[in-house]
């Protein structure tokens, strides 16, 4: 059975999508069969992976006929899966996924049932993969609740700035108070906090890291620190090359 990992923070632009997509590629390179589920209606992870697929096979025009939202309506996610490269697949998002909370209001009576539903749809996929990675929008919503409920772990992405630090702190409290205590998420744990530098070796980065160590405890923050790399920004335009 696969391990399900969500990348989270309530602050947007902290590097959740970048780290989710790059982790997916690295796991696949290590012969780990990996599925990325893009739960963000902005579909940035989907666009990056489709451009990456185009780079791998330049003779193939990459597109998809069925979105994640369509698969949810059909109660079958298998038909929406797109293969990107060896050991790497994606469930692609699109703007229509913003309708998911409204759709679930018509399908399930209680909010608890709505939170649990996505986990039920993902369950059959777990036998096929080693890892299921989930990219979520930076909002409190049914989408976030559903992703966290379905996850074994959440990795908190902390960009080294004050707003991201506040977003990480709020996200961890939300996981405990709402997703675990209220919705009774069956397996969810915080894997740890991953620092992502805003600017390499800038004073604000060092100051934010020191604050994070005091708030969360140094033992809960990964020793690996993701440095600012310009080529990662280019991947949004070019795909991974």
N, C-alpha and C positions, 0 to 999 in steps of 0.2 A: 504494500500500500504506500501511496505517495505521502510526502510531507508537504503541508500547505503553509505557505509563508506570505503574509501581506506586508507591504511597505507603507508606513503611515507617518503622518504629522498633520496637524490642523492648519499649518501655515503652507500656503502654496509656494511653488518655486524653490523648494528646498532640495530637490534632486531625487524625489521618490521614483519618478518614471525613469530617469537616467539609471539609477541603481538597480531598479527592477529589470530593465531591459539588458543591461550589461551583465547582471548576475545570471540571467537566463542564457545568454550567449556563452558565458564562461562555464556554466554547469553542463551545457550541451557539448562543449569542447572537451569536457572531462568524461564523456560517454554517459552522462546522466540524462535520462529521457525527461524532458522538461516541457511544461505547458505554461504559458503566460496568459492569464485572463485579464483583459483590459476592461475594467469597470468604470473608466472615466469617459463620459460622453464626448470630451474633447478629442479622444482617440489618438493622443500623441504617441503612445507606445505602439499602437497599431500602425500608424503611418511610418514610424521609424523601422519597424520590422518588415513592412511591405517593401520599403526602399532597399532594405538590406537583402531581401529575397531577389529583388531586381538586379542588384549587384552580383549576386551569385550566379544567376541565370539571365544574362542580358537579352537572350532571345525570347524570353517569356514576358508578356505584358501582365503585370501583377494586378489583380483586382479580386473582389469577392462579391458573390451574389446574395449571401445571407449573413445578416448581422447577428450579433449576440442576442439582441432583443427579439429578433425573429425566431431564433432557436429556443428562447425562453417561452415564447408564445406557443411553439410547437411541442414544448416539453421534451426536446431532444437537442442536446448541445453538440453531439457528435458531428452532425451535418454542417456545423458552422466552423469547425476546426480547419485552420490553414497551416500547412507545413511550411516552415521558413527555411530550414536547413536540417542536416542530420541531427536527430535527437531534440529538435526544437520546433514546437507548434505554438500557435496563438489562437485564442478565441477573440475575434476582432470586435472592437466597439465602433460605434458611430453615433451621430447626433440623436438618433432615435432612442438611445439607451436612457436619455434624460426622462423618458416617459415611464421608466420602470416603476418608480414609487406609485404613480397614478394607476398603472396597470394592476399592481398588486392589491390596491384598494378594492378592485372589482373581483379579485380572485380569492382573497382570504379575508375573513372577518376580523380577526384579532391581529394586532401588530406583532405579537410574538410569532404567530404563524407566518407572517410575511417575512420576518427576520430569518426564520428557519428554512424557508422554501428554497433559496439559492443553494444552500448546503445539500439539500436533497437532490437537486439537479446535478451538482458536481460529484456526488458520491460515486456514480458509476464510472467516472473518469479516473478515479484514484488507482484502479488496478493497472492502468495503462502507463502511468508515469512514475518516475522517482520523485519529481518535484512539481508542485503546482504553485506558481507565483502569482500574486494578485496585485494589480496596480489600481489604486482608488483615488477619487477626487479629494481635495482637502476640505471636506464639509461634513457636518453632522447631518446624516440623512439615512434613509433606509438602505442605500447602497453601501455606505460604510458599515452600518450595523450588520448587514448580511455577510459582507466579506469577512469581518472579524469573527462573527459567529462560526463561519465555515473553516476558520484557520486553526492550525496547530500553534503557530507562532506569529507574532508581529514584530517586525524590525522597525525601530523608530529612526528615521533619517533626520539628523540634526545638522542643518547648515549653521555655521558658526556666526550667528547674529542674534540679537536679543529677541526679535519676533519669532524666530524659529525655535529658540529655547523655550519661550512661553508656549508656543504651539505644541512642542514635545511634552512639556509638563502637563498641559491640559489634556493631551491625547492619552497619556498614561492613566490619568485620573478617570477619564471617560471609559477606558477599557475596563478598569476595576469596578467602578461604580455602576455603570450601565450594562456593558456587554457581558461581564462575568456575573456580577451580583444580581442584576435585574433580568437579563435575557438567558442567564445560565449557560453561557457558551461552554460546550463540553470539554474542549481540549486547549483552549487559548492560553498562551503564556507570552510574556514579553521576552523576546530573544535577547535583546540588548539595544543599545543606542549607538548608531553609527555616525561619527562626526564627518561632515563634509565641509572642507574649507571654503569660505567665501573668497578670500585672497590668501595665497600662500605666505605664511609667516607674518601676516599683518597683526598689529596689536589687538584689533577687535577680535580676531580669531582666538588668540591666546587667552584673552579676557573671558570670552564666552565659554571656552573649554574649561577654564578654571571654575567658572560658575556652575557648569554642568557637573563637574566632579563633586562639588559640594552638595548639589541638589540631589543627584541620582546615585552618588557613590562611584568611585573610580572603577570598582570591580564590575559595574553594570554597563560600562562604556567600552566598546571595542578598542583594542590597542591599535588596530589598523585605522588610519585616518585617510580619507579620500581627498587627494589634492585637487586643486582647481586645474583642469586641463581644457585648453581651447578646443582640442579636437573632438571632445565629447559634445560640445555645442554644435559643431559642424555636422555631427551624425544626424541631427534632426533634419538637416537639409539634404544630406547625401546618402543617408543610411550608413551602416557600419561597413567600412572598407578594409 
